Amino acid sequence: MFHQIEGLYVNENVNMGQLKFTIHHFLNKFFGDKGLKIRFRNSFFPFTEPSAEVDISYKGSKWVEVLGCGMVHPNVFQNVGIDHTKYNGFAFGIGIERLAMLKYQISDLRSFYDNKISWLDHYGFHFSSLR
């Protein structure tokens, strides 16, 4: 099983700098500003150009890919009837479990699906606060 957060921003004059700012802001808010390093690597995705994969190193860990992103390809806008000469945008996809595993130092993905209240308590998610 895989869960993903996807983002899409469309407007006039959107640029890669805005995408990078958005990704940096989100990751810094999620992990906190201390001990987080972020890097962008060139990549290929069929619906974005240019495209990038984003890696993080958190609290001295090795680099791990956490998301893919890029500027929406003009063909995507054409296919949905949006004037690509006037509008552009960026998109990203982030794997939720991977972020949680890095933040809370969870080593086994399967533990997310064991349905154990003790596991939630261990990571500070108290059952009574989830209602």
TORTOR-537675 format. One record per residue: residue number from 1; residue in three letters; x, y, z of N, C-alpha, C in turn. Coordinates in nm, 2 decimals, padded with zeros to 4 digits. Example, Ala and Ser with C-alpha at 12.3 -4.5 7.8 and 13.67 -1.06 7.14 Angstrom:
+------+-------+--------+--------+--------+--------+--------+--------+--------+--------+--------+
: fido : votor :   n.c1 :   n.c2 :   n.c3 :  ca.c1 :  ca.c2 :  ca.c3 :   c.c1 :   c.c2 :   c.c3 :
+------+-------+--------+--------+--------+--------+--------+--------+--------+--------+--------+
:    1 :   ALA :  01.32 : -00.57 :  00.78 :  01.23 : -00.45 :  00.78 :  01.32 : -00.33 :  00.78 :
:    2 :   SER :  01.28 : -00.22 :  00.71 :  01.37 : -00.11 :  00.71 :  01.29 :  00.00 :  00.79 :
+------+-------+--------+--------+--------+--------+--------+--------+--------+--------+--------+
% end
This chain:
+------+-------+--------+--------+--------+--------+--------+--------+--------+--------+--------+
: fido : votor :   n.c1 :   n.c2 :   n.c3 :  ca.c1 :  ca.c2 :  ca.c3 :   c.c1 :   c.c2 :   c.c3 :
+------+-------+--------+--------+--------+--------+--------+--------+--------+--------+--------+
:    1 :   MET :  00.08 : -00.12 :  00.00 :  00.00 :  00.00 :  00.00 :  00.09 :  00.12 :  00.00 :
:    2 :   PHE :  00.04 :  00.23 : -00.07 :  00.12 :  00.35 : -00.08 :  00.03 :  00.47 : -00.08 :
:    3 :   HIS :  00.06 :  00.57 :  00.00 : -00.02 :  00.69 :  00.01 :  00.07 :  00.81 : -00.04 :
:    4 :   GLN :  00.01 :  00.90 : -00.11 :  00.08 :  01.01 : -00.16 :  00.00 :  01.14 : -00.15 :
:    5 :   ILE :  00.07 :  01.25 : -00.12 :  00.02 :  01.38 : -00.12 :  00.06 :  01.44 : -00.26 :
:    6 :   GLU : -00.03 :  01.49 : -00.33 :  00.00 :  01.55 : -00.46 : -00.04 :  01.70 : -00.45 :
:    7 :   GLY :  00.05 :  01.78 : -00.51 :  00.02 :  01.93 : -00.52 :  00.03 :  01.98 : -00.66 :
:    8 :   LEU : -00.05 :  02.07 : -00.69 : -00.05 :  02.14 : -00.82 : -00.08 :  02.28 : -00.80 :
:    9 :   TYR :  00.00 :  02.37 : -00.85 : -00.02 :  02.51 : -00.85 : -00.01 :  02.57 : -00.99 :
:   10 :   VAL : -00.12 :  02.64 : -01.03 : -00.13 :  02.69 : -01.17 : -00.16 :  02.84 : -01.15 :
:   11 :   ASN : -00.09 :  02.92 : -01.23 : -00.11 :  03.07 : -01.23 : -00.03 :  03.12 : -01.35 :
:   12 :   GLU : -00.03 :  03.25 : -01.36 :  00.06 :  03.31 : -01.47 :  00.20 :  03.33 : -01.41 :
:   13 :   ASN :  00.30 :  03.31 : -01.49 :  00.44 :  03.33 : -01.45 :  00.49 :  03.25 : -01.34 :
:   14 :   VAL :  00.45 :  03.13 : -01.32 :  00.50 :  03.04 : -01.22 :  00.64 :  02.99 : -01.26 :
:   15 :   ASN :  00.73 :  02.98 : -01.16 :  00.87 :  02.94 : -01.20 :  00.92 :  02.84 : -01.10 :
:   16 :   MET :  01.04 :  02.78 : -01.14 :  01.10 :  02.68 : -01.06 :  01.14 :  02.73 : -00.93 :
:   17 :   GLY :  01.18 :  02.85 : -00.92 :  01.21 :  02.91 : -00.79 :  01.10 :  02.90 : -00.69 :
:   18 :   GLN :  00.98 :  02.92 : -00.74 :  00.86 :  02.92 : -00.65 :  00.83 :  02.77 : -00.61 :
:   19 :   LEU :  00.86 :  02.68 : -00.70 :  00.84 :  02.54 : -00.66 :  00.94 :  02.50 : -00.56 :
:   20 :   LYS :  01.07 :  02.54 : -00.57 :  01.17 :  02.51 : -00.48 :  01.14 :  02.57 : -00.34 :
:   21 :   PHE :  01.09 :  02.69 : -00.34 :  01.06 :  02.76 : -00.22 :  00.94 :  02.68 : -00.15 :
:   22 :   THR :  00.84 :  02.64 : -00.22 :  00.73 :  02.56 : -00.16 :  00.78 :  02.43 : -00.10 :
:   23 :   ILE :  00.86 :  02.36 : -00.17 :  00.91 :  02.23 : -00.12 :  01.00 :  02.25 :  00.00 :
:   24 :   HIS :  01.09 :  02.35 :  00.00 :  01.17 :  02.38 :  00.12 :  01.08 :  02.42 :  00.24 :
:   25 :   HIS :  00.98 :  02.50 :  00.21 :  00.89 :  02.55 :  00.32 :  00.82 :  02.43 :  00.38 :
:   26 :   PHE :  00.76 :  02.35 :  00.30 :  00.69 :  02.23 :  00.35 :  00.78 :  02.14 :  00.43 :
:   27 :   LEU :  00.89 :  02.10 :  00.37 :  00.98 :  02.01 :  00.44 :  01.03 :  02.07 :  00.57 :
:   28 :   ASN :  01.07 :  02.19 :  00.57 :  01.12 :  02.26 :  00.70 :  01.01 :  02.26 :  00.80 :
:   29 :   LYS :  00.88 :  02.29 :  00.76 :  00.77 :  02.29 :  00.86 :  00.75 :  02.15 :  00.91 :
:   30 :   PHE :  00.75 :  02.05 :  00.82 :  00.73 :  01.91 :  00.86 :  00.83 :  01.86 :  00.96 :
:   31 :   PHE :  00.96 :  01.88 :  00.92 :  01.07 :  01.82 :  01.00 :  01.13 :  01.92 :  01.10 :
:   32 :   GLY :  01.10 :  02.04 :  01.09 :  01.16 :  02.14 :  01.18 :  01.29 :  02.19 :  01.11 :
:   33 :   ASP :  01.34 :  02.30 :  01.14 :  01.45 :  02.36 :  01.07 :  01.58 :  02.30 :  01.11 :
:   34 :   LYS :  01.59 :  02.23 :  01.22 :  01.72 :  02.18 :  01.26 :  01.75 :  02.04 :  01.21 :
:   35 :   GLY :  01.87 :  02.03 :  01.16 :  01.92 :  01.90 :  01.11 :  01.86 :  01.85 :  00.98 :
:   36 :   LEU :  01.81 :  01.94 :  00.90 :  01.75 :  01.90 :  00.77 :  01.83 :  01.95 :  00.66 :
:   37 :   LYS :  01.87 :  01.87 :  00.56 :  01.94 :  01.91 :  00.44 :  01.85 :  01.87 :  00.32 :
:   38 :   ILE :  01.84 :  01.95 :  00.22 :  01.75 :  01.93 :  00.11 :  01.83 :  01.94 : -00.02 :
:   39 :   ARG :  01.82 :  01.85 : -00.11 :  01.88 :  01.87 : -00.24 :  01.79 :  01.83 : -00.35 :
:   40 :   PHE :  01.80 :  01.90 : -00.47 :  01.72 :  01.87 : -00.59 :  01.81 :  01.81 : -00.69 :
:   41 :   ARG :  01.76 :  01.70 : -00.75 :  01.84 :  01.63 : -00.86 :  01.75 :  01.63 : -00.98 :
:   42 :   ASN :  01.82 :  01.65 : -01.10 :  01.75 :  01.64 : -01.23 :  01.69 :  01.50 : -01.24 :
:   43 :   SER :  01.57 :  01.50 : -01.30 :  01.50 :  01.37 : -01.32 :  01.41 :  01.38 : -01.44 :
:   44 :   PHE :  01.33 :  01.27 : -01.47 :  01.24 :  01.28 : -01.58 :  01.10 :  01.22 : -01.53 :
:   45 :   PHE :  01.00 :  01.30 : -01.55 :  00.86 :  01.26 : -01.53 :  00.79 :  01.30 : -01.66 :
:   46 :   PRO :  00.70 :  01.22 : -01.71 :  00.63 :  01.25 : -01.84 :  00.54 :  01.37 : -01.84 :
:   47 :   PHE :  00.50 :  01.42 : -01.72 :  00.40 :  01.53 : -01.72 :  00.47 :  01.66 : -01.67 :
:   48 :   THR :  00.60 :  01.66 : -01.64 :  00.67 :  01.78 : -01.60 :  00.80 :  01.80 : -01.68 :
:   49 :   GLU :  00.83 :  01.92 : -01.70 :  00.96 :  01.95 : -01.77 :  01.00 :  02.10 : -01.73 :
:   50 :   PRO :  01.11 :  02.13 : -01.66 :  01.20 :  02.03 : -01.61 :  01.14 :  01.95 : -01.49 :
:   51 :   SER :  01.20 :  01.84 : -01.46 :  01.16 :  01.76 : -01.35 :  01.28 :  01.74 : -01.25 :
:   52 :   ALA :  01.24 :  01.71 : -01.12 :  01.34 :  01.69 : -01.02 :  01.30 :  01.59 : -00.92 :
:   53 :   GLU :  01.39 :  01.52 : -00.86 :  01.37 :  01.44 : -00.74 :  01.43 :  01.51 : -00.63 :
:   54 :   VAL :  01.37 :  01.51 : -00.51 :  01.41 :  01.58 : -00.40 :  01.46 :  01.48 : -00.29 :
:   55 :   ASP :  01.58 :  01.49 : -00.24 :  01.64 :  01.41 : -00.14 :  01.65 :  01.49 : -00.01 :
:   56 :   ILE :  01.64 :  01.42 :  00.10 :  01.67 :  01.49 :  00.23 :  01.77 :  01.40 :  00.31 :
:   57 :   SER :  01.84 :  01.47 :  00.39 :  01.92 :  01.41 :  00.49 :  01.87 :  01.47 :  00.62 :
:   58 :   TYR :  01.83 :  01.39 :  00.71 :  01.77 :  01.44 :  00.84 :  01.84 :  01.38 :  00.96 :
:   59 :   LYS :  01.89 :  01.48 :  01.04 :  01.97 :  01.44 :  01.16 :  02.08 :  01.35 :  01.13 :
:   60 :   GLY :  02.15 :  01.38 :  01.02 :  02.28 :  01.31 :  00.99 :  02.25 :  01.18 :  00.91 :
:   61 :   SER :  02.13 :  01.15 :  00.87 :  02.10 :  01.02 :  00.80 :  02.16 :  01.04 :  00.66 :
:   62 :   LYS :  02.17 :  00.92 :  00.59 :  02.21 :  00.93 :  00.45 :  02.10 :  00.99 :  00.37 :
:   63 :   TRP :  02.13 :  01.03 :  00.24 :  02.03 :  01.10 :  00.16 :  01.93 :  00.99 :  00.12 :
:   64 :   VAL :  01.80 :  01.04 :  00.12 :  01.68 :  00.96 :  00.09 :  01.59 :  01.04 :  00.00 :
:   65 :   GLU :  01.55 :  00.98 : -00.11 :  01.45 :  01.05 : -00.20 :  01.31 :  01.05 : -00.13 :
:   66 :   VAL :  01.25 :  01.17 : -00.13 :  01.12 :  01.19 : -00.06 :  01.01 :  01.23 : -00.15 :
:   67 :   LEU :  01.04 :  01.29 : -00.27 :  00.94 :  01.34 : -00.36 :  00.99 :  01.36 : -00.50 :
:   68 :   GLY :  00.90 :  01.37 : -00.59 :  00.92 :  01.41 : -00.72 :  00.85 :  01.53 : -00.76 :
:   69 :   CYS :  00.90 :  01.62 : -00.85 :  00.83 :  01.74 : -00.87 :  00.88 :  01.80 : -01.01 :
:   70 :   GLY :  00.82 :  01.91 : -01.05 :  00.86 :  01.97 : -01.17 :  00.76 :  02.07 : -01.22 :
:   71 :   MET :  00.79 :  02.14 : -01.33 :  00.71 :  02.23 : -01.39 :  00.61 :  02.16 : -01.49 :
:   72 :   VAL :  00.48 :  02.19 : -01.48 :  00.39 :  02.11 : -01.56 :  00.41 :  02.13 : -01.71 :
:   73 :   HIS :  00.42 :  02.02 : -01.78 :  00.45 :  02.03 : -01.93 :  00.33 :  02.10 : -02.00 :
:   74 :   PRO :  00.36 :  02.18 : -02.10 :  00.26 :  02.26 : -02.17 :  00.15 :  02.16 : -02.23 :
:   75 :   ASN :  00.19 :  02.04 : -02.27 :  00.09 :  01.95 : -02.33 : -00.02 :  01.91 : -02.23 :
:   76 :   VAL :  00.01 :  01.91 : -02.10 : -00.09 :  01.88 : -02.00 : -00.19 :  01.99 : -02.00 :
:   77 :   PHE : -00.15 :  02.12 : -02.01 : -00.25 :  02.23 : -02.01 : -00.33 :  02.22 : -02.14 :
:   78 :   GLN : -00.27 :  02.19 : -02.25 : -00.34 :  02.18 : -02.38 : -00.45 :  02.07 : -02.37 :
:   79 :   ASN : -00.41 :  01.96 : -02.31 : -00.51 :  01.85 : -02.30 : -00.63 :  01.87 : -02.22 :
:   80 :   VAL : -00.62 :  01.97 : -02.13 : -00.73 :  02.00 : -02.04 : -00.79 :  02.14 : -02.08 :
:   81 :   GLY : -00.75 :  02.19 : -02.19 : -00.81 :  02.32 : -02.24 : -00.77 :  02.44 : -02.17 :
:   82 :   ILE : -00.65 :  02.44 : -02.11 : -00.60 :  02.57 : -02.05 : -00.49 :  02.62 : -02.14 :
:   83 :   ASP : -00.49 :  02.75 : -02.16 : -00.40 :  02.82 : -02.25 : -00.26 :  02.82 : -02.19 :
:   84 :   HIS : -00.17 :  02.73 : -02.25 : -00.04 :  02.72 : -02.19 :  00.05 :  02.84 : -02.22 :
:   85 :   THR :  00.01 :  02.93 : -02.31 :  00.09 :  03.04 : -02.34 :  00.06 :  03.15 : -02.23 :
:   86 :   LYS : -00.05 :  03.14 : -02.16 : -00.08 :  03.23 : -02.05 : -00.06 :  03.17 : -01.91 :
:   87 :   TYR : -00.08 :  03.04 : -01.89 : -00.07 :  02.98 : -01.76 :  00.04 :  02.87 : -01.76 :
:   88 :   ASN :  00.10 :  02.86 : -01.65 :  00.19 :  02.75 : -01.63 :  00.18 :  02.71 : -01.48 :
:   89 :   GLY :  00.26 :  02.61 : -01.44 :  00.25 :  02.57 : -01.30 :  00.35 :  02.47 : -01.26 :
:   90 :   PHE :  00.34 :  02.43 : -01.14 :  00.43 :  02.32 : -01.09 :  00.34 :  02.21 : -01.02 :
:   91 :   ALA :  00.40 :  02.09 : -01.01 :  00.34 :  01.98 : -00.94 :  00.44 :  01.90 : -00.86 :
:   92 :   PHE :  00.39 :  01.83 : -00.76 :  00.48 :  01.75 : -00.68 :  00.40 :  01.63 : -00.62 :
:   93 :   GLY :  00.47 :  01.52 : -00.59 :  00.41 :  01.41 : -00.52 :  00.50 :  01.36 : -00.41 :
:   94 :   ILE :  00.44 :  01.34 : -00.29 :  00.52 :  01.31 : -00.17 :  00.47 :  01.18 : -00.11 :
:   95 :   GLY :  00.55 :  01.09 : -00.09 :  00.51 :  00.96 : -00.02 :  00.50 :  00.99 :  00.13 :
:   96 :   ILE :  00.38 :  00.97 :  00.18 :  00.35 :  01.00 :  00.32 :  00.42 :  00.91 :  00.42 :
:   97 :   GLU :  00.42 :  00.78 :  00.39 :  00.49 :  00.69 :  00.49 :  00.64 :  00.71 :  00.50 :
:   98 :   ARG :  00.70 :  00.74 :  00.38 :  00.84 :  00.77 :  00.39 :  00.88 :  00.89 :  00.48 :
:   99 :   LEU :  00.80 :  01.00 :  00.46 :  00.82 :  01.11 :  00.55 :  00.81 :  01.08 :  00.70 :
:  100 :   ALA :  00.70 :  01.00 :  00.73 :  00.68 :  00.97 :  00.87 :  00.79 :  00.88 :  00.92 :
:  101 :   MET :  00.83 :  00.78 :  00.84 :  00.94 :  00.69 :  00.88 :  01.07 :  00.77 :  00.91 :
:  102 :   LEU :  01.10 :  00.87 :  00.83 :  01.22 :  00.95 :  00.85 :  01.21 :  01.03 :  00.98 :
:  103 :   LYS :  01.09 :  01.10 :  00.99 :  01.07 :  01.19 :  01.10 :  01.07 :  01.12 :  01.24 :
:  104 :   TYR :  01.01 :  01.00 :  01.24 :  00.99 :  00.93 :  01.37 :  01.09 :  00.81 :  01.38 :
:  105 :   GLN :  01.18 :  00.80 :  01.29 :  01.28 :  00.69 :  01.29 :  01.21 :  00.55 :  01.30 :
:  106 :   ILE :  01.12 :  00.53 :  01.21 :  01.04 :  00.40 :  01.20 :  01.12 :  00.32 :  01.10 :
:  107 :   SER :  01.16 :  00.20 :  01.14 :  01.24 :  00.12 :  01.05 :  01.16 :  00.02 :  00.96 :
:  108 :   ASP :  01.04 : -00.01 :  00.99 :  00.96 : -00.11 :  00.92 :  00.83 : -00.05 :  00.87 :
:  109 :   LEU :  00.81 : -00.04 :  00.74 :  00.69 :  00.01 :  00.69 :  00.56 : -00.07 :  00.73 :
:  110 :   ARG :  00.58 : -00.20 :  00.75 :  00.47 : -00.28 :  00.79 :  00.40 : -00.24 :  00.92 :
:  111 :   SER :  00.48 : -00.18 :  01.01 :  00.43 : -00.14 :  01.14 :  00.32 : -00.04 :  01.13 :
:  112 :   PHE :  00.31 :  00.03 :  01.02 :  00.20 :  00.13 :  01.00 :  00.06 :  00.06 :  00.99 :
:  113 :   TYR :  00.06 : -00.07 :  00.95 : -00.06 : -00.14 :  00.92 : -00.09 : -00.25 :  01.02 :
:  114 :   ASP : -00.02 : -00.25 :  01.14 : -00.04 : -00.36 :  01.24 : -00.16 : -00.33 :  01.32 :
:  115 :   ASN : -00.21 : -00.21 :  01.32 : -00.33 : -00.17 :  01.40 : -00.31 : -00.19 :  01.55 :
:  116 :   LYS : -00.20 : -00.15 :  01.60 : -00.17 : -00.16 :  01.74 : -00.17 : -00.03 :  01.81 :
:  117 :   ILE : -00.25 : -00.01 :  01.91 : -00.26 :  00.12 :  01.98 : -00.13 :  00.14 :  02.05 :
:  118 :   SER : -00.06 :  00.04 :  02.10 :  00.07 :  00.06 :  02.17 :  00.17 :  00.13 :  02.07 :
:  119 :   TRP :  00.16 :  00.09 :  01.94 :  00.25 :  00.15 :  01.85 :  00.22 :  00.30 :  01.83 :
:  120 :   LEU :  00.09 :  00.34 :  01.83 :  00.06 :  00.48 :  01.82 :  00.11 :  00.56 :  01.95 :
:  121 :   ASP :  00.09 :  00.50 :  02.06 :  00.13 :  00.56 :  02.19 :  00.29 :  00.58 :  02.19 :
:  122 :   HIS :  00.36 :  00.48 :  02.14 :  00.50 :  00.48 :  02.13 :  00.55 :  00.60 :  02.06 :
:  123 :   TYR :  00.48 :  00.64 :  01.95 :  00.52 :  00.75 :  01.86 :  00.45 :  00.88 :  01.90 :
:  124 :   GLY :  00.38 :  00.88 :  02.01 :  00.32 :  01.01 :  02.06 :  00.18 :  01.04 :  02.00 :
:  125 :   PHE :  00.12 :  00.94 :  01.94 : -00.01 :  00.96 :  01.88 : -00.11 :  00.89 :  01.98 :
:  126 :   HIS : -00.16 :  00.96 :  02.08 : -00.24 :  00.89 :  02.18 : -00.38 :  00.87 :  02.12 :
:  127 :   PHE : -00.43 :  00.75 :  02.14 : -00.56 :  00.71 :  02.09 : -00.67 :  00.81 :  02.12 :
:  128 :   SER : -00.67 :  00.86 :  02.24 : -00.78 :  00.95 :  02.29 : -00.77 :  01.09 :  02.21 :
:  129 :   SER : -00.66 :  01.13 :  02.16 : -00.65 :  01.25 :  02.09 : -00.69 :  01.24 :  01.94 :
:  130 :   LEU : -00.71 :  01.12 :  01.89 : -00.74 :  01.09 :  01.75 : -00.89 :  01.10 :  01.73 :
:  131 :   ARG : -00.97 :  01.11 :  01.83 : -01.12 :  01.12 :  01.81 : -01.17 :  01.25 :  01.76 :
+------+-------+--------+--------+--------+--------+--------+--------+--------+--------+--------+
% end
